[in-house]
Amino acid sequence: MTKDTLGREAYLERLLAAPHPGTDKVLAFYDHRVGAVCTDASLMLLPLDDHLVHRGDGVFETLKYIDGKLYQLEPHINRMKRSSKAIYLDPPCSWDEVAEIVQDVCRAGELRQGNVRILLGRGPGGFGISPYECPEPSLYIVAYKISPKPEEVYEKGATAFRTTVPAKQSYMARIKSTDYLPNMLIVREAHEKGMDFGLCFDDHGFLAEGSTENVCLVDAKGRLVVPEFTNALAGTTLLRAVELLGDEVMVLRRNVRESEIYDAKELMVVGTTLDVLPLVRFNGRPIHDVKPGPVGKRMRELLQHDLQENGIPLFD
């Protein structure tokens, strides 16, 4: 069937009328090509020739703000610097300006809580693979409504399993790139199995991470065991939680095998939106007494307090 060929005005009119699922969740966004913040989600569009789109050539970060306070902006920006350096990509403006725009976008959305995503791409310029065909990097920042887990999940705990999707190669796992195809496959498999989280393991059988979460456990001696970040992204939330724990709990950083999970007193996933969520069953088998434990609860409590005390105020 022959499709219509439209000019600029007719195409824009049809484009703005086209379905765009999810725009009801978008609060505000920024596109560096335009250089302004917009609150009309129907205009949130990426060029098809941006290598961020057709090559996955870019990096990203996701932050949250609660009660009008933006959490861990500096650690997220610093990690994004490391990711972008690893793929030889610089933003089209200074990193300080990126941090300022993040706050502007959050404020423009007017809600006092949400998530904000920073996307830094190679930029538009062609459909090849060479980074040199892109004259300028792209920068997109979007604030959107947060979807927190209900409190009852934290009270009852969640389930997890060993996914068939292997952990990423070490050098790729440490870069927070926009290529999240393996992560998507973990989420899909979890859905198919009726589980909450899939946990991946590396080629040596060591525990790596979840689809978007770090994993840690409390061993039989009450020590918090954090798997090495060899095949996992070093999580800003987990690192901050460990820092906040201080001397309250002994912390070990080492490789973890699947068999150790079954002997753990606590198992938990840790992430920006989740904070700390206890897992009470793994591969259908109970973790300890099948109840959330005290260390995970304490970590979440410390993170929530830290946000209130040290989050960046967005509104007067």
HUURDA-V705720 format. One record per pair of residues at least 12 apart in sequence whose C-alpha atoms are under 6 Angstrom apart, sorted by sequence separation. I is the first residue (numbers start at 1). J is the second residue. D is the distance in Angstrom with one decimal. If there is no record, write none. Layout:
i = {I | I}
j = {J | J}
d = {D | D}
//
This chain:
i = {186 | 198 | 267 | 123 | 123 | 278 | 122 | 123 | 121 | 121 | 23 | 120 | 120 | 119 | 119 | 118 | 208 | 209 | 265 | 117 | 208 | 276 | 117 | 186 | 228 | 275 | 116 | 225 | 227 | 228 | 116 | 223 | 224 | 225 | 226 | 227 | 228 | 266 | 115 | 183 | 223 | 225 | 227 | 115 | 227 | 114 | 114 | 115 | 114 | 238 | 167 | 166 | 167 | 237 | 160 | 163 | 166 | 167 | 237 | 159 | 160 | 162 | 163 | 106 | 159 | 160 | 161 | 162 | 163 | 160 | 68 | 220 | 67 | 68 | 92 | 219 | 220 | 67 | 218 | 219 | 66 | 218 | 65 | 218 | 65 | 206 | 207 | 217 | 64 | 206 | 207 | 217 | 64 | 206 | 63 | 216 | 63 | 215 | 62 | 215 | 62 | 214 | 61 | 213 | 214 | 61 | 213 | 60 | 173 | 213 | 241 | 60 | 173 | 174 | 170 | 173 | 59 | 170 | 58 | 58 | 58 | 57 | 52 | 51 | 51 | 50 | 50 | 49 | 29 | 28 | 49 | 49 | 28 | 27 | 83 | 83 | 32 | 31 | 30 | 30 | 29 | 29 | 28 | 28 | 27 | 27 | 59 | 26 | 59 | 25 | 58 | 59 | 25 | 58 | 159 | 157 | 158 | 161 | 56 | 157 | 158 | 159 | 160 | 161 | 56 | 154 | 157 | 157 | 71 | 71 | 70 | 69 | 70 | 69 | 69 | 68 | 69 | 68}
j = {198 | 210 | 279 | 136 | 137 | 292 | 137 | 138 | 137 | 138 | 41 | 138 | 139 | 139 | 140 | 141 | 231 | 232 | 288 | 141 | 232 | 300 | 142 | 211 | 253 | 300 | 142 | 251 | 253 | 254 | 143 | 250 | 251 | 252 | 253 | 254 | 255 | 293 | 143 | 211 | 251 | 253 | 255 | 144 | 256 | 144 | 145 | 146 | 146 | 270 | 200 | 200 | 201 | 271 | 195 | 198 | 201 | 202 | 272 | 195 | 196 | 198 | 199 | 143 | 196 | 197 | 198 | 199 | 200 | 198 | 112 | 264 | 112 | 113 | 137 | 264 | 265 | 113 | 264 | 265 | 113 | 265 | 113 | 266 | 114 | 255 | 256 | 266 | 114 | 256 | 257 | 267 | 115 | 257 | 115 | 268 | 116 | 268 | 116 | 269 | 117 | 269 | 117 | 269 | 270 | 118 | 270 | 118 | 231 | 271 | 299 | 119 | 232 | 233 | 230 | 233 | 120 | 231 | 120 | 121 | 122 | 122 | 121 | 122 | 123 | 123 | 124 | 124 | 105 | 105 | 126 | 127 | 109 | 109 | 175 | 176 | 139 | 140 | 140 | 141 | 141 | 142 | 142 | 143 | 143 | 144 | 176 | 144 | 177 | 144 | 177 | 178 | 145 | 178 | 279 | 278 | 279 | 282 | 178 | 279 | 280 | 281 | 282 | 283 | 179 | 277 | 280 | 292 | 307 | 311 | 311 | 311 | 312 | 312 | 313 | 313 | 314 | 314}
d = {5.8 | 5.7 | 5.3 | 5.8 | 4.3 | 5.5 | 4.6 | 4.5 | 5.7 | 4.9 | 5.5 | 5.7 | 4.7 | 5.7 | 5.0 | 4.6 | 5.7 | 5.8 | 5.1 | 5.6 | 5.4 | 5.3 | 5.3 | 5.8 | 5.9 | 5.9 | 5.5 | 5.9 | 5.8 | 5.2 | 4.2 | 5.1 | 4.7 | 4.8 | 4.9 | 5.2 | 5.5 | 5.8 | 5.6 | 4.6 | 5.8 | 6.0 | 5.1 | 5.4 | 5.8 | 5.6 | 4.6 | 5.4 | 4.4 | 5.9 | 5.3 | 5.6 | 5.3 | 5.7 | 5.9 | 5.1 | 5.8 | 4.9 | 5.8 | 5.7 | 5.8 | 5.8 | 5.7 | 5.7 | 5.2 | 4.6 | 5.1 | 5.1 | 5.5 | 5.5 | 4.3 | 5.9 | 5.2 | 6.0 | 5.6 | 4.7 | 5.9 | 5.8 | 5.7 | 5.7 | 4.4 | 5.4 | 5.0 | 4.9 | 5.5 | 6.0 | 5.5 | 5.3 | 5.7 | 5.3 | 5.9 | 4.3 | 4.3 | 4.9 | 5.6 | 5.7 | 5.3 | 5.8 | 5.7 | 4.5 | 4.5 | 5.6 | 5.8 | 5.8 | 5.1 | 5.2 | 5.4 | 5.3 | 5.4 | 5.0 | 5.7 | 4.6 | 5.0 | 4.7 | 5.7 | 5.5 | 5.4 | 4.5 | 5.5 | 4.1 | 6.0 | 5.9 | 4.8 | 5.6 | 5.8 | 4.7 | 3.6 | 4.9 | 6.0 | 5.8 | 5.3 | 5.7 | 5.0 | 4.4 | 4.8 | 6.0 | 5.4 | 4.8 | 5.5 | 5.0 | 5.5 | 4.1 | 5.8 | 5.4 | 5.4 | 5.0 | 5.6 | 4.3 | 4.1 | 5.4 | 5.7 | 5.3 | 5.2 | 5.6 | 5.4 | 5.0 | 4.6 | 5.1 | 5.4 | 5.2 | 5.9 | 4.9 | 4.8 | 4.4 | 5.2 | 5.9 | 5.4 | 5.9 | 5.8 | 4.7 | 5.1 | 4.8 | 4.9 | 5.0 | 4.6 | 5.9 | 5.8 | 5.5}
//
